[in-house]
């Protein structure tokens, strides 16, 4: 047996070995040698007692002036108080319990010693609690001896190990001392050429220096070497998996011309953006190979294309703020049709830009927003704001791009219009109009009424000017209203300031819309040959603003924004699915909830139109069948869907976990698309990929496309490590809506929790609604699971942190439950409000009933589990209280928070926790409260939850193979290691020439982890 494989029991004895195994998962000498110090404490420079800083670690040399034992708690407890002096001041030491015996014998009045600890205050006196100390005996070695001892003690780098309540850091240090001689037997996995080329120290030397450094330089050398070990061995594992992927059989799904994909593209009225075309090329390039694609698409869900919350969107009732958009809102699309918003994606704060058009109108959007523009040479295209900025002007300095007007539509804002619009226009446009405005009811009116209002204004205050129509000397507000009306009719209006705040408005209207009723010109042209397009003259930087994007359920994916400007939104993954259908295969999209599956199915079928009705009356001869498969479908519909899949009648299936069931068989599954990756376990994704057998039973691994808008740590890690090929669609969404988030420390400050319930009552009193989220249901089935304890994840989490009894207590308490909390709230702080519960084990009809009542405003507060995490949209819900928030992952908290603040009112999210202020759990909650940026949160989560193993099955896993490597900070090391590993594996896939590397690989990757790499 190799020295590093020696069981710790043989070296340390049974008792210590048992504690290390049960609480820190350390079993062998090698395990303990790779249990690195978390940090190093420097006892620091000697400090005079008169100059002690509060809350800092100090080292002092002083003499014991007094020592006495006091009792407390009716004599059941004892503490030792020792008073020190160094001539400049006095300091008190305190020791409790069994810890008093040794210092009571040694710290006698008159004794000199060095003391190290953290300065605190008790009863207005400075003190050190349980300090480390070393006695100084000047009689033995004299002054020089004392000085040397002081220097050695004060300047020593003390390793602080990840510990647990049962095994303190200093005991771990002693255990490491016992096994450290075995470091010389460590097998070095790095090839000699790599070590020399990268100037890395040998592994045995690195282990000695990491545990017992003589200087900070020793620590840096050791860390650099050990990071390379982890990065290189892991990259070799990933490189071998990538190599193995190339050996797996998969059907090449090459793009077929003249098929359903081309027919779909022809339906789109505009070309794809450059970014979308680039991503499509990457995906289709992978699909055309005879080994399975394994690609991550970042940003597909609600990606980019955002506008500020105060931007306007045209609805049948007139313009409404972007911030008021919600699924189901009716909007006007550029061709004049009415469509529904089928997705709302708040994006937090982003940099915003302003398009300045040739008529003076201004529209704001983020850099990724899409615009339908045209130029003389290219026809109509879809470009992002960034692309417009980069290519704004022609060589002669003229604007390159212009935006066409939207088709004019009747509006109906619902207001009364008691006056004839033409006569009202005459009155408003006459002399002495002052600051009058066109009433909203006459702006959001049918076309004929809007035209009549324009004609009244123009007849009263306008006239012809060189073949054009001009309204002269209008007050600025009225000029703006007139320009708005003209643009709403498909015309063009340019406002020009003239004098004393007055403006002229140059008006051009399309055929059939004369600007005057009495005389004047029938039609006025803005510029010959330009029609009524407005040129994009400039793009100006505005600054950071809260933004969101919307998805419109219409084949054009377009809508009309400020000043009747046409804009656009689209979806890309569908094209990959259609390409596979063209090649004779089938594509499956796995969605995390029934709500999202239905949303995707509706969106896909609407975008495809008759192409989604293959084999049906009225369907296209190039079409295919698109079926939905969910757990709650009725038996006949489910049976038909299963039949369509096994016969190949259905080219596309969209569904939930129901797709994974054994009875679901495919004719020829060619592509699996996983939406919102973090909602699925690896085994579930693998089960669907395992259905890639064709009708003859031949094994064919389907291609895999994973889509995520909010990456979680493992996603980020795998992306950085390069196991998944990555496509980034435009820009990763930042965060959710502008929501105020606060941590509520329920144990430290109970009045904060009381205030939280008051805030909920205030929101309800203001006409809004609230969610209360709990980690557990609280029914009988739940109780049985809860009694099973949390030995796995929670135990390891405890082990990873320093011993802290309040954390242990908070961890061991069962999570708060929906049924309990709902009952307490209804009888307590929320008495009188309409409170209901919602959780996953309710009957489907009961769940639907509760959600319908909540959406209709018949309930005030919904106490729920994470069943509301995705797909629940109630714009009137403005407050969320998350109980035991520390029990949820960062990504989950981020998703939950996105349920509020979806309407025009601001959102409030309160994260309730009983964890102590200094705990990592509280730090994690503070990070969530501090930012709405989803990608930033994923980085924070990865840095804080280093236990999340990139190779392990649990997403927030228990034990990490990365003890030294920080995925975010060490990207350069990882990239270099990937390069080296790829070269090694390409030359020797089986690593026959690297026996030490093979040994390290087998230690890092047990069978389960190695399989996981393939499934990810």
WOMO-V493328 format. One record per run of one state. SS is the DSSP state (~ for helix, > for strand, _ for the rest). FROM is the first residue (numbers start at 1). LEN is the number of residues. If there is no record, write none. Layout:
# WOMO-V493328
<<SS	FROM	LEN> <SS	FROM	LEN>>
This chain:
# WOMO-V493328
<<_	1	2> <~	3	3> <_	6	1> <>	7	1> <~	8	5> <_	13	1> <~	14	11> <_	25	3> <>	28	1> <~	29	5> <_	34	3> <>	37	6> <_	43	3> <>	46	1> <_	47	2> <~	49	3> <_	52	5> <>	57	16> <_	73	4> <>	77	9> <_	86	4> <>	90	7> <~	97	10> <_	107	5> <>	112	11> <_	123	2> <>	125	5> <_	130	2> <>	132	5> <_	137	1> <~	138	18> <_	156	1> <>	157	5> <_	162	2> <>	164	1> <_	165	2> <>	167	1> <_	168	1> <~	169	17> <_	186	6> <~	192	6> <_	198	5> <~	203	9> <_	212	4> <~	216	32> <_	248	12> <~	260	8> <_	268	6> <~	274	14> <_	288	6> <>	294	5> <_	299	8> <>	307	2> <_	309	3> <>	312	4> <_	316	2> <>	318	4> <~	322	3> <_	325	5> <>	330	3> <_	333	5> <>	338	20> <_	358	4> <>	362	5> <_	367	3> <>	370	6> <_	376	3> <>	379	6> <~	385	6> <_	391	2> <>	393	1> <_	394	5> <>	399	1> <_	400	2> <>	402	2> <_	404	1> <>	405	1> <_	406	15> <~	421	9> <_	430	10> <~	440	4> <_	444	3> <~	447	15> <>	462	4> <_	466	2> <>	468	8> <~	476	13> <_	489	3> <>	492	8> <_	500	2> <>	502	7> <_	509	25> <>	534	19> <_	553	5> <>	558	4> <~	562	3> <>	565	4> <_	569	4> <~	573	10> <_	583	3> <>	586	5> <_	591	3> <~	594	19> <>	613	1> <_	614	11> <>	625	5> <_	630	5> <~	635	13> <_	648	2> <>	650	6> <_	656	1> <~	657	4> <_	661	8> <>	669	7> <_	676	1> <~	677	3> <_	680	2> <~	682	8> <_	690	3> <>	693	1> <_	694	5> <>	699	1> <_	700	3> <>	703	6> <_	709	4> <~	713	9> <_	722	3> <>	725	4> <_	729	6> <>	735	1> <_	736	3> <>	739	7> <_	746	4> <~	750	16> <_	766	3> <>	769	5> <_	774	2> <>	776	1> <_	777	3> <~	780	8> <_	788	5> <~	793	8> <_	801	4> <~	805	8> <_	813	4> <>	817	1> <~	818	10> <_	828	7> <>	835	4> <_	839	5> <~	844	12> <_	856	5> <>	861	4> <_	865	1> <~	866	3> <_	869	8> <>	877	6> <_	883	2> <~	885	3> <_	888	2> <~	890	8> <_	898	9> <>	907	7> <_	914	6> <~	920	11> <_	931	2> <>	933	1> <~	934	11> <_	945	26> <~	971	17> <_	988	7> <~	995	10> <_	1005	2> <~	1007	9> <_	1016	1>>
